[in-house]
Amino acid sequence: MSRRTPKTAPKGGQKRLTPPKQGSFTAVKQLRSKIAKAKERRIKLPDGVTLVTEKDNETLHEEIHELARRIMRDVEKGKVPSLTLPLRSSGNIIYDEENDLLLLGEKTTIRSLGSLRTAKDVSRLFRVLEIVHELLEKEIHATKREVFYNDVPLFEEQRNSDNAIDDIGPLLGTNRESTHVVASAKGTALGRLTIEDSGDEIDLTRLGTGGWSITPFLDKVKIKDSDAEFLLIVEKDAAMLRLAETKWWKRYPCIILTARGSPDIASRIFARRITKELKIPAMALVDADPFGHWIFSVYLRGSKRLSFESPFLATPGMKLLGVLSTDLDEYRIPKACRLKMSPDDIKRTKQILKEPFVKSNARWVADLEMMIQRKEKAEIQALASHGFEFLADTYLPAKLETGDWI
């Protein structure tokens, strides 16, 4: 059965729903060439931000010992033990325009065992430090859920142990990977990439439609070889399966990654490593709704909750390939396939528009304003209204060929 196409001819401002020449992606090749020629620039963070670095086991192990010795000296002198921590609140988040990153400022807060308000938080921090110390000594990893179950009576709820884990990085001046505490990973990747995972070589083109499950133990993973021209990040698993079934990377040399919605830490780290080590551009395919735009921004500039780790998690320069609000008309998505935005959707979109990194991008602002004006949103799957092959055969190729992205 042939692909279904609309009967009406395209009007002014609409895209012709015919695929470009197979394997043609001129705009991406030009972007790839520009990135490849650019000299690698070491990120220099501005003054007034919390700095964290990757630290090896021995260094971090000794720093924990030194922190413990300092606490013991305070106790011996009759002082109430306390910890000075970077303040992880929205009022201490800085947008670094030069590096295009969200970063944690240098404001601090003091937590003391002598305060009823903070004593339990400090006790939980000390317990997590003890667990991290154990992980470093044994050279093993633990998930956040396992940390919680190590002392349920103290932590009471996982959100309490999670908050303590998030405080440990800024306290020790290091990233999460260095502490050996990992979050459960949910992402998958496939396409033109060969990696080494704990000594085992894995060719991501030979894993069927399931792909490689991104491990949270990325310190054990090495990127070995790739002839990919770009990285494509897709929000939805359904879009990933559509591209996997057709082995899309054979026609368009790429690596495809999905975190199935909100991106987990491992997926963000892996995306950054791919683009940095292979020097290839990254493209995002998300729903045409405020949540999709938020997902793109997290990959692009980092999240406020983990702003101190943005240099290790973000992929600056990533492009928003689609689905754009303008695409709904240009690719003639039927009205029946568009969804009405809720008041919460509109509120969230207006909040995104207030972000400084959005304000500096005129086309991004215009697309979000159109979304609010029309009160319409759409899922990636709405493209299937033109046939199941439309995403892989027409929409993505047209975008990659023309550079129609934000």
N, C-alpha and C positions, 0 to 999 in steps of 0.2 A: 504494500500500500504506500502510495507516495505521501510526502509530508503535506499536511494541510496548510494552506496559506490563505490570507484574507482575499476576498474577491474584489475589494475596492482598490483603486490605484492610489499610490502614495500622494498626499497633498504636500503643499509647501511646508518645509520644516520637518517632514517625516522621512525616516530612513526607508530605502527600498529593502524589502525583506528577502533579499537574495544574498547568498554567501559570497564573500570575496574569494579570490583565488586560494586554493587549498595551500596551507602552510605559509601564507603571506602574513607577516606581522611587522611591517616596516617601521612603525613608530616605536615599537618595543626594541627592535634592533638598534635604532638610533639612540635610544635611552641606554641600552646595554653598552654600546660603544663609548658613550660619554662617561659612564661609570667606570668602565675598564681603564680608560685613559687618565682618569682623575688620580692624583696622588693621594695616598691614604693619609687622612688627616687625624692626628691624635686629638681626641676630644679634650679641650681645656675648659673645665667647668668654671663658672663665675665665682667671685667672692660671695660669701654670705650663704653658702649652701652646705648641707651635711655631706661629707665625702665618705664614700665606702669603696673598698678595694677587695679584689680577690685575695684570699690568704690561704697559704698551705696549712696542712694539719699541724705541723710543728710550731709555726708562728702563732696560730690561733690558740693552740693548746697552752702555750706559754703565757699568752695574754690573759687567758681565763685564770691561770694560776696567780698571775700578778694582781688581777682584780680581787681574787680571794684573799691574797695577802694584805691588800689594802683594807679590806673589810675587817680582817682580824686585827690589824693595827688600831683601827678605830675602836673596836670593842675593848682592846687592852687599855686604851686611853680613856675609857668610859664614855666614848661618843656613841650616839645612836646611829647604826649603819644606815646609809642612804645611797641612792643612785641618781646620777644626773643623766637624763635621757633627752634626745632630740624630741621635740613636740610634734607628734604625727597628727596634726589637725589641719583642716582646710585653710585656716588662716596662716599656716606656715608652708604653703605650697607656692613654689615660684615657677613661672614659665620662663625658661631660658630660650629666648628667641633665636639666638645665634646657633645653638645646637639643636633647636626644635625639640626640647625635652621638658617634661614636668619634673621638677626637682624639689627635694625637701629643704626648707630653709634652716637657719642655724639657731632658731629659738629653742630653748630647752625647758624642761620641767624637772622638779626634784621629787623623788618618791622616797619616803622614809619609813623605816620599821617603827618609828615612834609615833606615827600618825595613824589614827583609826581609819582614816579615809584611804590611805595608800598601803597600809601594812600588808594586807592580803595580796595586793598586786606585786609588792616586792618579794614576798615569799614565793609566789608563783614564778617570778623572774629567776630567782635563785634556783628553783627546782629545774627550770628549763636549762639554765646554765649547767647544772649538774648532769643533765641528760646529754647535752651537746658535748660536754667533756668526755662522757662515756663513749659516745659515738666516734669521736675523734681518736680516742685511745684504741678502740677496736677496729677502726677504719671501716665502719659500716654506716648505713643510712637508716633513717626511720621516717615514716610518714607522720603528718600532723595528727592523724587519728591515733597512731601508736603512742605518740607523746602524751596525748590526753589519757589513754588507758594506763599509762605508767603511774599516774597518781590521781585517780578519779576523786577521792575525798578532798584533795586540795583544789583541784581545778573546777570541780562541780559541773561545769558545762564546757563543751569543747571551745566555745567562743572565747572563754577565759584563757585557755592554753594557747589558742591561736593568736590572741592579742599579745601574749607574752613572747611567743615565737617571733612575731612581727617587730617587737621591741628589741630583740636580741641583736639583729643585724646592725641597726644604728648604734646600739650600745657598744658593740665590739668593732664598729667601723668596717663591716664586711657585708657581703651579699649572702643570700639564703643558701646558695649552693655550697659555700665554704663551711657552713655550720653542719652540713650533712642531714638537715631536716628538710624533707621534700613534701610537696603537695601531690596527691594522687593525680596522675596525668590522664587525659581523656582524648588527646589528639591522635591523629593518624597522618601519615605522609606516604606518598607514592610518586613514581615518575623517575626521571633520569638522574639518579643519584645512587652512589655506592658508599656505604658507611661501614665502619667497624664498631661493633657493639660488644664490649667486654671480650675482645679478641676474635669474635666471629664476624666474618665479612658478609654483608647483606646487600644484595642488589635490589633496589626498590622497584625495578621494572619487572621483577619475577615473583611478585607476591600476590598475583591475582587481583581481584577487586577489593580485597580487604585492606591492603597496604600494610605499612609498618606501624605498629602502635608505639608512639613516641614515649620513651622511657623517662621517668623523672630523674634517673641517674645519668644525666647527660655528661657528667665529668668522665664517664667511661666510654663515651661515644666519640669517634673520630670521623670527619668527613674525608673520604678517600678519593673519590673521582666523580666527575659530573660534566656533561656537555650541555646542561640546561642553559637556556637564554634568559629565563625569568622564573620567579617564584609566584605561584598563584595561591592566595589564601581564600578559602571559601567558608562562609559562615555556616552553611547548612550541610549536613551529612547527605541529604538527598541530592544536592548538586555534586557533591564529591562522587557519589555512586554513579551518577549519570556520566561523568567524565571518565571514571574508572572503567565502566563497562565498555566504552568505546576506545579505551587505551589512548586517550586524547593526546597524551604526551608524545606519542609517536609522530603525530602530524605537527604538533607545536611543542618543540623541545622545552620542557619545563618540569618543575617539581610542584606538586599540588599538596596542600596542607589544609586540614580542617581541625578546629578544636570543638566542633559541634556546639556553636553558640559562643557564650562568653569565654574568652581565651584564658586557659590555665597558664601557669608560670612556665611549665616545660615547653608548651607550644610556642610561647613568646620567645623563650631563650633560643629554641631551635630555629625559628624563623630568622632571628637576628644573626645567628651564626651562619646560616646558609648564605644570606645576602652579603655578609661581611667577608667570609672566607672565599666565596665564589665570585664576588664583585658583580652581582646580577641585581636587576631591579625587582621589586616586589609589588604585586597588584592584589587588591582586595575585592572580592565579590560578596556583597552582603545584601540583605533586604533593604528595600527603599522605605525605611522607617527610622525613627529616632534611635532605636536599639541597635540597628545595623550601623548607623553612623557612630554611635558610641563604641561599638566593637572595633571599628576601623581606627578610632582615635586612640584606643588602648594599645593596639599593635603599633601605631605610629609614634606616639609620644609618651606612652606609659600611663599608669593609673595613679590617682591621688593617694590611694591606700598604700601603695608600694613605691612612692615617688623617690625614695632614697635609692632604689634599685634601678631606676629608669635607664641609666647608661648600660645596664646588663640585659635589659628586657625589651627596650623599644627598638623599632626599626624606622628611624627617620628617613624621609624620602619615599616611603611607600605611597602608591597611588590608589585612589578610590576609583576602580574600574566601573563599578556599578553595583546594584541597580540604582541609577540616579532618578530623581523625580522627573527630570526632563525626558528620560527614556520612555516613560509611560505613554507619552504622546508620540514621540519620535519612532518608537517601535510598535505603535498602535496596539497597546495592551487594552483589551476590551474593558469597558466600564464594569462589567459583571465580575471581572477578575481583580478589581481594585477594592481595597478595604477602607472603610471610613475610620478616620483617626478619632480616638477617644479624647476626652478632655485631658487625661493624664499624658497621652501621646503629645498633644499640643504643648502642654506645660514643659515636658521634657525637651522637646525640640527648641523651645524658647530658651531653656537653660543652656543647651549646647551652643546656641547662638551668642551667648554672653561670654563664652570662653575666649580668652585672648588669641589662642592659636587658631580659632575658627575665624575670628574677626579679621585676621590678616590675610585670609584667603577669600577673595571676592567671589569666585565661582562656587565655593563651598557655601558661603552665605546665601547666594542666590538660590541654590538648590534647596536649602533648608527653608528659606522663605517661601518658595513655591509650594513646598510640602504643607506649610501652615496655611497658606492662602487657599489651596484646593482642598485641604482637610482629607487628603488621600494618601494612602500608603500601599505598598504591594510587596509580596514575597518573591523571591527568586523564581519559585515554581510557577508564577504567573506567566513567565515566558513560554511555558509549555502550551499555552493557549494557541500558539502557532505551530504546534507539533512537538513531539518529544525530542526531536533532534535539533530544535531551533537554538537551544543554548550552546551546544557544542559546535554546530555547523555554521551558524549565522551570527548570533549575538556576540559571543566572545571573539571570533575572528574579526568581525567588523570593528570592535573596540580596539583590539590590538593593532590592527592595520592603520587606523586613523588617529590613534592617541586621544580618543574621546574619553578622558578621565579627569578627575580632580586631583 
